[in-house]
């Protein structure tokens, strides 16, 4: 079911944000950090969340807006998804620069990482605590059946799916780590 897959994605994204928070703490304590894991996390968010997760949400949100009054500000999610995509792209560029040995002050990078994680968490909280409960209470069984027929994309998760893609194996191991 669509909404169950959205909740699952949110749990997985939360795990990634916890990993990034640990990296932020390490940076703030001037401990060594594996920036490749940060890059892999951001790459996953760009590849999976922006191409599969957000469009799945958008399908539901747009349907809701066409058929029900927008009492909870669902309409603003389009703008939030667009802003998150821009923030993710900007942060990915910063990580790439660090991996190419560009000189970026650690405090500036830490601020960017903190902002990135904070914005992602705020967005997840909005959806989980406000938007999704309204949708689950409002949309009928027929609505959900219809929406399921409209979602024809096979979204094979390259990190949390049955088969972990080679490029995410190190990240997968880090998520299972000590």
C-alpha positions in Angstrom: 0.0 0.0 0.0 1.2 3.5 -0.8 1.0 5.1 2.6 2.7 2.1 4.2 5.6 2.5 1.8 5.8 6.2 2.6 6.0 5.5 6.3 8.7 2.9 5.6 10.7 5.4 3.5 10.4 7.9 6.3 11.8 5.5 8.9 14.7 4.7 6.5 15.4 8.4 5.9 15.3 9.0 9.6 18.0 6.3 10.0 20.2 8.2 7.5 19.6 11.5 9.3 20.8 9.9 12.5 23.9 8.7 10.8 24.5 12.3 9.5 23.9 13.6 13.0 26.6 11.3 14.3 29.0 12.6 11.6 28.1 16.2 12.6 29.0 15.4 16.2 32.3 13.9 15.1 33.1 17.0 13.0 32.2 19.3 15.9 34.5 17.2 18.2 37.2 17.4 15.5 37.3 13.6 15.1 38.0 12.0 11.7 34.9 11.6 9.5 34.4 9.4 6.4 33.0 12.0 4.0 32.3 9.3 1.4 29.5 8.1 3.7 28.1 11.6 3.8 28.3 11.7 0.0 26.6 8.3 -0.3 23.8 9.4 2.1 23.1 12.5 0.1 23.4 10.5 -3.2 20.7 8.1 -1.9 18.4 11.0 -0.9 18.8 12.5 -4.4 18.4 9.3 -6.3 15.7 7.6 -4.3 13.8 10.2 -2.3 13.6 12.8 -5.1 12.9 10.3 -7.9 10.6 7.8 -6.2 9.6 8.9 -2.7 8.5 12.5 -3.3 6.7 11.8 -6.5 4.7 9.0 -4.7 3.8 11.6 -2.0 3.0 14.2 -4.6 0.6 11.8 -6.3 -1.3 11.4 -3.1 -1.2 15.1 -2.1 -2.3 16.3 -5.5 -5.2 13.8 -5.5 -6.2 15.0 -2.0 -6.1 18.7 -3.0 -8.3 17.9 -6.0 -11.0 16.1 -3.9 -10.9 17.5 -0.4 -10.6 20.9 1.3 -7.0 21.7 2.3 -7.4 22.1 6.0 -3.8 21.2 7.0 -1.7 23.0 4.4 -1.0 20.0 2.2 -0.6 22.4 -0.8 2.7 23.7 0.7 4.4 20.3 0.3 5.1 20.9 -3.4 7.2 23.9 -2.4 8.8 22.0 0.5 9.8 19.2 -1.9 11.3 21.7 -4.3 13.2 23.5 -1.6 14.5 20.2 -0.2 15.7 19.2 -3.7 17.6 22.5 -4.0 19.1 22.2 -0.5 20.1 18.6 -1.2 21.8 19.6 -4.5 23.6 22.5 -2.8 24.8 20.3 0.1 25.9 17.5 -2.4 28.0 20.1 -4.2 29.7 21.1 -0.9 30.4 17.4 0.0 31.9 16.9 -3.5 34.1 19.9 -3.1 35.5 18.5 0.2 36.1 15.1 -1.4 38.0 17.0 -4.2 40.2 18.5 -1.4 38.7 22.0 -1.7 39.4 24.1 1.4 36.1 24.5 3.3 36.2 25.6 6.9 34.9 22.8 9.1 32.7 25.1 11.1 31.0 26.2 7.8 30.6 22.6 6.7 29.2 21.7 10.1 26.7 24.5 9.9 25.6 23.3 6.4 25.3 19.7 7.6 23.3 20.8 10.6 21.0 22.9 8.4 20.6 20.0 6.0 19.7 17.5 8.7 17.4 20.0 10.5 15.4 20.8 7.3 15.0 17.1 6.4 13.8 16.3 10.0 11.4 19.1 10.0 9.9 18.0 6.7 9.6 14.4 7.9 7.9 15.5 11.2 5.4 17.7 9.3 4.5 14.8 7.0 4.4 12.1 9.8 2.7 14.1 12.5 0.4 16.4 10.6 -0.2 15.6 6.9 -0.2 11.8 6.7 -2.6 11.3 9.7 -5.1 13.7 7.9 -4.7 11.8 4.7 -5.2 8.4 6.4 -8.4 9.7 8.1 -9.8 11.5 5.1 -9.0 9.3 2.1 -11.4 6.4 1.5 -10.6 2.8 0.7 -11.7 3.7 -2.9 -9.4 6.7 -3.0 -6.4 4.5 -1.9 -7.3 1.8 -4.5 -7.4 4.4 -7.2 -4.1 6.0 -6.1 -2.5 2.5 -6.1 -3.5 2.1 -9.7 -1.9 5.4 -10.6 1.4 4.5 -9.1 3.0 2.3 -11.8 6.6 3.0 -10.9 8.6 0.1 -9.6 10.6 1.8 -6.9 13.4 -0.7 -6.1 15.2 0.8 -3.1 19.0 0.6 -3.8 19.9 0.8 -0.1 17.0 -0.6 2.0 15.5 -3.0 -0.6 16.1 -6.7 -1.0 19.3 -6.1 -2.9 21.8 -3.4 -1.8 23.4 -1.7 -4.8 27.2 -1.9 -4.8 27.6 1.8 -4.5 25.6 1.7 -1.2 27.2 -1.3 0.4 29.5 0.8 2.7 26.6 2.9 3.7 24.5 -0.1 4.4 27.3 -1.6 6.6 27.6 1.7 8.5 23.9 1.8 9.2 24.2 -1.7 10.7 27.4 -0.8 12.5 28.3 -0.9 16.2 
